[in-house]
Amino acid sequence: DTSGYGAYTSGGYMHQVKQKQTVSFLPLAQALPAPDFLVSDFAKFERPMQLHLGFQALDAYRAAHGQLPPPSDAAAAAEVLTRAREL
């Protein structure tokens, strides 16, 4: 109800004040094997799980070889894909 305010003249500034919100997460060791995804695009429903598995496969490759796979290396890409399928 804006009836208690004065007449509008022009211009003015407005800003939104965000309220504090406490958010809790699982420890990483518990969240990696059983992640809880927030689906924001229902057209790509399985995308978050694909990304999760892809990054886990890249991390496994890096742990085994000490570096990420080089660009345009078909053998390294095949190994990452194999690791992703094993997960």
N, C-alpha and C positions, 0 to 999 in steps of 0.2 A: 504494500500500500504506500504510494508516494504522495498522498494528499497532505501530509505534514511538511513537505519540502517546499521551498520557495519556487518562484517561476523560473523556467528554463531560460537562460540567456544565450549561451553558446559555448562551445568548446568544453573543456574540462578533462580531467584525467581520471582513469580508473585502473586499479590493479587488483589482481586476484591474490588473496592470501591463502596459501596452502596449509592445511592443518597437518600436524605431525601424525605419522602413522607408523606403528611398529610392525616390522615384517620379520618373520623368522624363517630360517632355512635349515634343511638337514645338513649334517656334516658331509663334506665332499666324499668321504669313503662310503657313506650310505647312499648318497644320491647318484653316484656313477653307475652302480649295477641296476638300480631301480629308479630312474628319473621320473619326475612328475612334470609333464609338459603343459604349458599354457598355449592352447591352440588359438591363433589369432586369424588365420586364413583357412576357412573350412574347405576351400577348393584344393588346398595342398595339405590335407589332413596328416599325411604320413611324413611330411617334410622335416619336422623337428627330430623325429627318431632317426631319419636318414642322416641328418647333420650330426647328431650325437654319435652314431656309429662311425661316421666318416672321421670325425675328430679323434675318436678313440683309436681307430686304425692308424691315423697319422702319428698319434702319440706312441703307439706300440712300435711303429717303424722307426721313429726317432730314438726310442729306448734301445732298440736292437742295433741300430747303425750309428748312433751318435749325431745324426743330422736329419733334417727333413729330406724327402726325396727330391732329387734335382729336377728342374723343369724339362719337359719333353723326353723323359726317360721312361720308355715303355715297360721295361723290366721292373723298375721301381713302382710304377703305377699298378702293374699287375700284382705285385707283392702287397701293396696297400689294399687293393681290392680283395685279395685272398684273406688278409687279416680281418677286413670288415665282415666278410662272409663267415669267418670263424666265430665272430662275436655273436 
